[in-house]
């Protein structure tokens, strides 16, 4: 007999022996099922039904087991953190009106001055002489007017002559005022109240109208300039409260408010320039300091789901939700991916149950059996206990 015929005969004999073992030995099907041969149990069941005359259909497919997790919620865009730079409420570099030799400095660096206070003087002999000359001319004009008015009463002079002397008096008074202004401008005064910086010049130096005598800062309030991302532009309002912490001293915290907002977004950085004002009554803050700026907003709240629940289809992302024991397909739009959850937008709310494991065996509308739940919930939701 040929070899292939012998092999075929051996196979037929082995199959017949196995079938007889399965049919005649009651524990044979359990043994095969334990080894992973589920088909043998099904085949023998069908054979038994055929032998007993039964030809009915098999029962309904059992509900698949899935793992579900509750949907949480998370809020984003509710807090702004930015770095800002402080500057004085007002800063002025004081320079003289005219050239001359600086004869006296009346303030020191770090001193507090009031608006209108004289901080330096220039040589003023020429101006003092001009003022005295103008006063003499004015006094002479006054005497001429008085004599002219007396002569007019006796008709010794005409009214035109009286008017001319009065005009000369007005010009003399203007000359006095002009000389007084020139003399006053030899004194350098502070235009505002504030703190004097380091003096860059000393008495005896020759100065011009371009020379800086002193720099004065009004630090009663500190203005903080900072830049916010474009997504916060619509939420920023004048008067909104801010919290400012100096980077040099994180233990100190100051409160302030938004005092100015720029009228456009910077095209290169896509940020908006915002200015805040912080009260500084104790003068503990200096211009040029850096601050950590914090602002709170209502923010946007979204559903937070486990990343394992996100599925993808031809029309985009979706999740399998479970309601009343049945599966429903919920399309979603992904807003933000985090390390522990994914924020989505769709017909889903906090507390709803979504499938995280077993998604391969479910279809829309199927009944499912909840086998277990995962550990921590995304967002603020808590895992239900079975």
Steps between C-alpha positions, in 0.01 A plus 500: 500500500627849417620733775237767450225244525648374828508859637143565394385177662677596826333840504155348443556254782618774739201726421259210549662414834486862617134531403416179679686623811314829498161331452548213742705658780292763698803694625662526157332831411603668827857381446511650151336823621769534766761467224333778297308285249159666538392379158490141618236578759292690246539224240400226739206706619378534145552129440307417816213726391496337156503153653210589730303645208532861608589747219430835671725812473756583767416754773572880480859626520590576864551868594869589479681601817648852501678728744343842549607821662313812605552822307649786698519872432794737472528876459760664279594860421397595854838632618762720342865503605734762351825677576484880513741788547423786736560867437422820684160660474677803349864567418659829394854606416541856621707738284553879525324740265822675400875461508718610788721394786340284767562685825304288750336158535228507765412127511678168544454164336207309653335813640126552470401827331167670449368644177638854450790457741831658389765230460783702340603857409700651215703822501248786472685833535411614149133419549489676837642817341248480217218468753614804696530704180149401399362595840663846476346554158162390631517738797589787265202413279271500802616854591448621142146366495414675826637837371320460168168434671548808720583721201201362312267626771624855428490439124877552480538187284276308273336163570720342234809589703346347811423181309857482374643520854261223612616285208862558600413385853348177371814427297716572805295256710542233230874560503505443875305176456734384224806573715340317795432192287858499375625519859262225621623270224848515649353281774431135409177375657345154526188463283358221717523341842727200519838351582823644363731255329879508489611851405710490182644849543663714769499865592745703295440318173384687194163373382274556202135441433596144394671418830315278749516637851308217667255217429191493720265200536148516634472159668173556681368236254697245300393425145567141389517423129433139402391311190217245489428228239250580229239258639460721809457823302120493512493429876726786613308802632599839641476480879549123517685390813853359481740347750867594471792325668852644468736238361766624741276435803240229448370542855353840421176530308333815371160563349421739219275552202525526123542867413559490125467257206666541165273533197657223291658155510870484424527317166837341574446368852117470483476666841314801641673776697326560834588746774410462868527745789618403849479736799838563662435711813804366688732550201613138527477445123748646254478569132653222291399216734363180345168353614309174468151608392197279570145554379190283546226455239177296485665272245345230278378168643516181292442129552815310600531136391763229528730497194411130451139600429590702190429313173541613142274447203457631149324811632748572780527423871222335701445311825279212603256612768290266712144597591245261652729210420520580129783640293469826310753659267574861595700718257732741680743778421832489682577828677818421692713194575646468849711233663207353694196590293372643176263796492224454244191681379190306404168363625653379822505636854677436826389177667413319175657157458734426209671177395877488547563127443320253279419753229590251225203277579219759514274656241258790517185388683652184652424395852815465707601357833718719720782278613710738706597866536835668469686682775508880527253698299604781265423852606293524818291185456525201737502135405180316593532191717334179395 
